[in-house]
């Protein structure tokens, strides 16, 4: 993964008003991801740049940039129910010692609210856990399309 290119792309997308999650929701083929599930309000898909097998994102379908200001209690709690349900399905699909859940992004890039669900596999040395395990700078998994498609289906089967 070219981190500098990724950073340039997400910052330009923000400047040009082209949110990557909104493009996924709209079905833009250049932003295809392995969608695990979606309903009228939320979408769940596997990370394009996974650092942990089963790493996925949960996002509201409508564009919101700040979960504190842009989501009312009902919307926030509904999304958290999705996060919890998906995390349980991911844990059933891949070996998991600890499940991470984070809301990342910023107004400077990846502004659309989303939660990362990332399963830490058993046996990872402590110094390679937590933020280290999620940083693409430390490497991403080389997961082929067939494996990602099968993983999405396995996670989906546990929902």
C-alpha positions in Angstrom: 0.0 0.0 0.0 1.3 3.4 -0.9 0.4 5.4 2.2 1.3 8.8 0.6 -1.0 8.1 -2.4 -3.8 6.9 -0.1 -3.5 10.1 2.0 -3.5 12.3 -1.1 -6.5 10.5 -2.5 -8.6 10.8 0.7 -7.7 14.4 1.2 -8.5 15.3 -2.4 -11.8 13.4 -2.2 -12.8 15.5 0.8 -11.8 18.7 -1.0 -13.8 17.8 -4.0 -16.8 16.6 -2.0 -16.4 13.0 -3.2 -16.8 10.9 -0.1 -15.6 7.3 -0.5 -18.4 5.8 1.6 -21.0 7.8 -0.3 -19.5 6.4 -3.5 -19.7 2.9 -2.1 -23.3 3.4 -1.1 -24.1 4.7 -4.6 -22.6 1.6 -6.2 -19.7 3.4 -7.9 -17.7 0.5 -9.5 -14.4 2.2 -8.9 -15.0 2.0 -5.2 -16.2 -1.5 -5.0 -15.7 -3.3 -1.7 -16.9 -6.6 -0.4 -20.2 -5.6 1.1 -21.2 -7.8 4.1 -24.7 -6.3 4.6 -26.7 -3.2 4.3 -30.2 -1.9 5.1 -31.9 1.4 4.6 -29.7 3.1 7.2 -26.3 1.4 7.4 -23.7 -0.4 5.2 -21.0 -2.8 6.3 -18.1 -3.8 4.1 -14.6 -5.3 4.3 -11.7 -2.9 4.5 -9.9 -2.5 1.2 -6.6 -2.2 3.1 -7.0 -4.8 5.9 -4.3 -5.1 8.6 -6.2 -7.8 10.3 -8.3 -10.6 8.6 -11.9 -9.7 8.9 -11.3 -5.9 9.3 -14.5 -4.2 8.2 -16.2 -0.9 8.4 -19.7 0.1 9.5 -21.2 3.4 8.4 -24.5 5.2 8.1 -25.7 5.4 4.6 -26.5 9.0 4.8 -23.5 11.3 4.8 -22.7 12.3 8.4 -19.4 13.7 9.5 -19.6 13.9 13.3 -21.4 11.2 15.3 -21.8 13.5 18.3 -23.4 16.4 16.3 -24.8 14.7 13.2 -26.5 11.6 14.7 -29.3 11.7 17.2 -29.5 9.2 20.0 -31.7 6.8 18.0 -29.4 6.9 15.0 -26.3 6.4 17.1 -27.7 3.5 19.1 -29.0 1.8 15.9 -25.5 2.0 14.4 -24.0 0.7 17.6 -26.3 -2.3 17.5 -25.0 -3.0 13.9 -21.4 -2.6 15.2 -22.1 -5.1 17.9 -23.9 -7.6 15.7 -21.2 -7.4 13.0 -18.4 -7.8 15.6 -20.0 -10.9 16.9 -20.3 -12.3 13.4 -16.7 -11.4 12.6 -15.6 -13.2 15.9 -17.5 -16.3 14.8 -15.8 -16.2 11.3 -12.2 -15.7 12.2 -10.0 -16.6 15.3 -10.3 -13.6 17.6 -8.5 -12.8 20.9 -9.8 -9.3 21.1 -12.2 -7.2 19.0 -11.3 -3.6 18.3 -13.9 -1.0 17.5 -12.9 2.5 16.6 -14.5 5.5 14.9 -11.7 7.1 12.9 -11.5 9.8 10.2 -11.3 13.6 10.3 -12.6 16.7 8.6 -9.4 16.6 6.5 -10.0 13.1 5.0 -12.4 10.1 5.4 -14.9 12.5 7.0 -17.9 10.2 6.7 -18.6 8.7 10.1 -17.6 5.1 10.3 -16.5 2.4 12.8 -13.7 0.0 12.2 -14.3 -3.5 13.5 -11.0 -5.3 13.6 -10.4 -8.7 15.2 -7.0 -9.3 16.8 -6.0 -12.9 16.2 -4.7 -15.0 19.1 -1.0 -15.0 19.7 0.0 -11.5 18.4 2.9 -10.2 20.5 1.8 -7.3 22.8 4.0 -4.7 21.0 2.2 -5.5 17.8 -1.4 -5.1 19.2 -3.7 -2.2 19.6 -3.0 0.8 17.3 0.1 -0.9 15.9 -2.1 -3.7 14.6 -4.3 -1.2 12.8 -1.7 1.0 11.2 -1.3 0.4 7.5 2.2 1.8 7.7 3.1 -1.5 9.5 1.8 -3.5 6.5 -1.5 -4.7 5.1 -2.6 -8.2 4.5 -2.2 -9.6 1.0 -5.7 -11.0 0.7 -6.9 -12.0 -2.8 -10.4 -11.3 -4.1 -11.5 -14.9 -3.7 -10.6 -14.9 0.0 -12.2 -11.6 0.6 -15.4 -12.7 -1.1 -15.5 -16.0 0.9 -14.8 -14.1 4.1 -17.6 -11.6 3.4 -20.0 -14.6 2.9 -18.8 -16.3 6.0 -19.3 -13.2 8.1 -22.7 -12.7 6.5 -23.7 -16.2 7.4 -23.1 -15.4 11.1 -25.4 -12.4 11.1 
